[in-house]
């Protein structure tokens, strides 16, 4: 993610956690932002996916569901 496209604040914190090789669980993102889990899920669906056009993937693991940004983390090119 380019510095210009990266969200700031707590949303940027969530994106940063998901960019790690190990990704981030809902619990980790909730604790880092001090948001309730439903607020983190809402931020992922609304701000991260729709507003910032970042592709979020998730998979079930032994530690629970892990969220990551897709390798090419842009869903679609923005209309200039």
N, CA, C and O of each residue as an XYZ file, in Angstrom:
320
protein
N       0.862     -1.183      0.000
C       0.000      0.000      0.000
C       0.892      1.224      0.000
O       1.843      1.310      0.777
N       0.587      2.160     -0.863
C       1.361      3.395     -0.883
C       0.979      4.240      0.318
O      -0.115      4.102      0.864
N       1.881      5.110      0.724
C       1.626      5.944      1.895
C       0.405      6.825      1.670
O      -0.321      7.129      2.616
N       0.173      7.233      0.437
C      -0.965      8.095      0.139
C      -2.285      7.341      0.291
O      -3.276      7.916      0.741
N      -2.307      6.063     -0.078
C      -3.539      5.287     -0.040
C      -3.826      4.679      1.328
O      -4.958      4.280      1.602
N      -2.814      4.605      2.187
C      -2.989      3.949      3.481
C      -3.880      4.789      4.391
O      -3.678      5.995      4.525
N      -4.868      4.145      5.014
C      -5.709      4.865      5.974
C      -4.899      5.256      7.213
O      -3.870      4.652      7.515
N      -5.373      6.251      7.904
C      -4.680      6.728      9.108
C      -5.451      6.303     10.354
O      -6.544      5.745     10.260
N      -4.880      6.570     11.498
C      -5.544      6.326     12.774
C      -5.743      4.853     13.071
O      -4.910      4.018     12.720
N      -6.858      4.540     13.722
C      -7.132      3.160     14.103
C      -7.359      2.279     12.884
O      -7.021      1.095     12.906
N      -7.923      2.837     11.825
C      -8.107      2.069     10.599
C      -6.742      1.704     10.005
O      -6.561      0.597      9.497
N      -5.801      2.617     10.069
C      -4.447      2.336      9.614
C      -3.787      1.257     10.460
O      -2.999      0.456      9.956
N      -4.111      1.240     11.741
C      -3.592      0.212     12.635
C      -4.106     -1.164     12.220
O      -3.350     -2.135     12.203
N      -5.388     -1.241     11.887
C      -5.984     -2.501     11.425
C      -5.310     -2.967     10.142
O      -4.961     -4.140     10.011
N      -5.127     -2.052      9.196
C      -4.475     -2.393      7.930
C      -3.049     -2.864      8.181
O      -2.597     -3.829      7.564
N      -2.342     -2.197      9.076
C      -0.977     -2.595      9.407
C      -0.910     -3.993      9.998
O      -0.008     -4.763      9.670
N      -1.855     -4.324     10.863
C      -1.888     -5.662     11.449
C      -2.145     -6.719     10.380
O      -1.541     -7.792     10.406
N      -3.033     -6.419      9.448
C      -3.353     -7.390      8.396
C      -2.225     -7.548      7.390
O      -2.161     -8.563      6.697
N      -1.335     -6.567      7.293
C      -0.211     -6.639      6.362
C       0.909     -7.539      6.872
O       1.778     -7.939      6.098
N       0.899     -7.860      8.156
C       1.938     -8.746      8.688
C       1.826    -10.116      8.036
O       0.732    -10.528      7.650
N       2.942    -10.826      7.907
C       2.894    -12.159      7.286
C       1.908    -13.100      7.977
O       1.261    -13.917      7.322
N       1.796    -12.985      9.302
C       0.870    -13.856     10.027
C      -0.559    -13.333     10.030
O      -1.461    -14.016     10.515
N      -0.786    -12.123      9.494
C      -2.126    -11.550      9.473
C      -2.560    -11.132     10.863
O      -1.725    -10.912     11.740
N      -3.865    -11.020     11.068
C      -4.392    -10.608     12.373
C      -5.745    -11.244     12.613
O      -6.548    -11.396     11.692
N      -5.987    -11.614     13.857
C      -7.298    -12.143     14.224
C      -8.205    -10.976     14.616
O      -7.739     -9.865     14.869
N      -9.489    -11.249     14.659
C     -10.451    -10.234     15.071
C     -10.134     -9.757     16.487
O     -10.239     -8.568     16.785
N      -9.749    -10.682     17.348
C      -9.400    -10.334     18.734
C      -8.203     -9.398     18.778
O      -8.208     -8.425     19.531
N      -7.176     -9.678     17.981
C      -5.986     -8.815     17.964
C      -6.342     -7.413     17.484
O      -5.888     -6.423     18.055
N      -7.162     -7.330     16.426
C      -7.551     -6.015     15.909
C      -8.432     -5.278     16.899
O      -8.317     -4.061     17.049
N      -9.313     -6.006     17.578
C     -10.199     -5.407     18.569
C      -9.404     -4.852     19.751
O      -9.670     -3.745     20.219
N      -8.427     -5.626     20.233
C      -7.610     -5.172     21.358
C      -6.725     -3.987     20.969
O      -6.532     -3.072     21.770
N      -6.192     -3.997     19.759
C      -5.304     -2.921     19.320
C      -6.048     -1.595     19.159
O      -5.485     -0.532     19.420
N      -7.298     -1.654     18.733
C      -8.060     -0.425     18.486
C      -8.974     -0.036     19.641
O      -9.488      1.082     19.683
N      -9.177     -0.965     20.583
C     -10.134     -0.771     21.673
C     -11.561     -0.674     21.135
O     -12.412      0.000     21.715
N     -11.806     -1.359     20.019
C     -13.143     -1.442     19.428
C     -13.738     -2.802     19.740
O     -13.007     -3.771     19.944
N     -15.066     -2.879     19.778
C     -15.741     -4.158     19.914
C     -15.603     -4.937     18.602
O     -15.438     -4.336     17.540
N     -15.670     -6.265     18.671
C     -15.502     -7.069     17.458
C     -16.443     -6.688     16.314
O     -16.035     -6.698     15.153
N     -17.698     -6.351     16.628
C     -18.617     -5.987     15.543
C     -18.195     -4.672     14.875
O     -18.475     -4.463     13.694
N     -17.536     -3.801     15.609
C     -17.050     -2.550     15.026
C     -15.867     -2.805     14.101
O     -15.736     -2.157     13.062
N     -15.007     -3.745     14.476
C     -13.880     -4.108     13.611
C     -14.403     -4.720     12.318
O     -13.939     -4.366     11.234
N     -15.367     -5.639     12.421
C     -15.946     -6.256     11.216
C     -16.585     -5.199     10.326
O     -16.457     -5.256      9.104
N     -17.266     -4.243     10.925
C     -17.881     -3.166     10.149
C     -16.840     -2.305      9.451
O     -17.031     -1.892      8.307
N     -15.741     -2.035     10.141
C     -14.666     -1.244      9.535
C     -14.030     -2.000      8.372
O     -13.688     -1.404      7.351
N     -13.874     -3.312      8.529
C     -13.308     -4.122      7.444
C     -14.212     -4.074      6.214
O     -13.735     -3.882      5.096
N     -15.499     -4.245      6.419
C     -16.434     -4.276      5.289
C     -16.639     -2.897      4.675
O     -16.666     -2.761      3.452
N     -16.781     -1.885      5.507
C     -17.094     -0.560      4.998
C     -15.891      0.252      4.576
O     -15.734      0.571      3.398
N     -15.049      0.587      5.520
C     -13.934      1.492      5.229
C     -12.809      0.813      4.468
O     -12.301      1.366      3.493
N     -12.414     -0.377      4.899
C     -11.261     -1.017      4.274
C     -11.625     -1.527      2.878
O     -10.916     -1.245      1.912
N     -12.724     -2.276      2.769
C     -13.086     -2.866      1.477
C     -13.720     -1.851      0.519
O     -13.308     -1.745     -0.636
N     -14.709     -1.113      0.996
C     -15.467     -0.237      0.091
C     -14.803      1.119     -0.131
O     -14.639      1.545     -1.275
N     -14.423      1.794      0.932
C     -13.875      3.143      0.791
C     -12.449      3.123      0.251
O     -12.124      3.860     -0.679
N     -11.596      2.279      0.835
C     -10.181      2.260      0.440
C      -9.875      1.237     -0.644
O      -8.748      1.170     -1.135
N     -10.876      0.437     -1.025
C     -10.743     -0.539     -2.121
C      -9.625     -1.550     -1.894
O      -8.934     -1.931     -2.839
N      -9.441     -1.987     -0.650
C      -8.431     -2.987     -0.339
C      -9.088     -4.361     -0.269
O     -10.183     -4.499      0.276
N      -8.435     -5.361     -0.809
C      -8.969     -6.720     -0.810
C      -8.551     -7.426      0.476
O      -7.363     -7.604      0.745
N      -9.536     -7.822      1.257
C      -9.288     -8.508      2.522
C      -9.598     -9.991      2.336
O     -10.652    -10.353      1.812
N      -8.676    -10.836      2.766
C      -8.921    -12.277      2.738
C      -8.965    -12.778      4.170
O      -8.423    -12.148      5.078
N      -9.615    -13.916      4.363
C      -9.631    -14.521      5.692
C      -9.602    -16.030      5.535
O     -10.076    -16.588      4.546
N      -9.033    -16.665      6.537
C      -9.011    -18.122      6.539
C      -9.074    -18.614      7.969
O      -8.592    -17.958      8.892
N      -9.685    -19.796      8.140
C      -9.739    -20.406      9.468
C      -8.420    -21.095      9.744
O      -7.901    -21.832      8.905
N      -7.883    -20.850     10.929
C      -6.643    -21.497     11.352
C      -6.855    -22.056     12.752
O      -7.940    -21.930     13.319
N      -5.824    -22.669     13.303
C      -5.933    -23.227     14.649
C      -6.091    -22.132     15.708
O      -6.560    -22.411     16.811
N      -5.707    -20.888     15.390
C      -5.870    -19.786     16.345
C      -7.145    -18.995     16.094
O      -7.395    -17.998     16.770
N      -7.947    -19.424     15.137
C      -9.183    -18.733     14.787
C      -9.075    -18.146     13.389
O      -8.126    -18.437     12.661
N     -10.032    -17.330     13.018
C     -10.032    -16.731     11.686
C      -8.968    -15.650     11.616
O      -8.898    -14.771     12.475
N      -8.132    -15.728     10.573
C      -7.039    -14.774     10.386
C      -7.331    -13.944      9.140
O      -7.622    -14.480      8.071
N      -7.247    -12.635      9.298
C      -7.506    -11.700      8.203
C      -6.192    -11.161      7.671
O      -5.281    -10.848      8.438
N      -6.098    -11.054      6.347
C      -4.913    -10.496      5.687
C      -5.369     -9.651      4.513
O      -6.490     -9.782      4.023
N      -4.457     -8.769      4.069
C      -4.698     -8.069      2.816
C      -4.220     -8.980      1.701
O      -3.178     -9.624      1.825
N      -4.975     -9.040      0.613
C      -4.601     -9.862     -0.527
C      -3.284     -9.357     -1.092
O      -2.991     -8.167     -0.975
N      -2.464    -10.237     -1.711
C      -1.162     -9.825     -2.239
C      -1.217     -8.583     -3.116
O      -0.446     -7.646     -2.911
N      -2.107     -8.567     -4.076
C      -2.339     -7.336     -4.842
C      -3.559     -6.716     -4.205
O      -4.690     -7.005     -4.597
N      -3.331     -5.857     -3.219
C      -4.380     -5.474     -2.286
C      -5.372     -4.444     -2.815
O      -5.995     -3.746     -2.014
N      -5.543     -4.320     -4.115
C      -6.519     -3.374     -4.630
C      -7.599     -4.146     -5.374
O      -7.302     -4.954     -6.255
N      -8.857     -3.891     -5.013
C      -9.971     -4.582     -5.649
C     -10.186     -4.114     -7.079
O     -10.379     -4.931     -7.980
N     -10.156     -2.832     -7.285
C     -10.386     -2.273     -8.615
C      -9.696     -0.929     -8.705
O      -9.532     -0.252     -7.689
N      -9.286     -0.527     -9.902
C      -8.644      0.789    -10.014
C      -9.636      1.900     -9.706
O     -10.813      1.816    -10.058
N      -9.149      2.933     -9.048
C     -10.042      4.040     -8.721
C     -10.254      4.899     -9.963
O      -9.341      5.127    -10.756
N     -11.468      5.355    -10.096
C     -11.811      6.198    -11.250
C     -11.265      7.596    -10.983
O     -11.769      8.319    -10.123
N     -10.234      7.964    -11.728
C      -9.470      9.170    -11.574
C     -10.209     10.390    -11.402
O      -9.614     11.459    -11.264
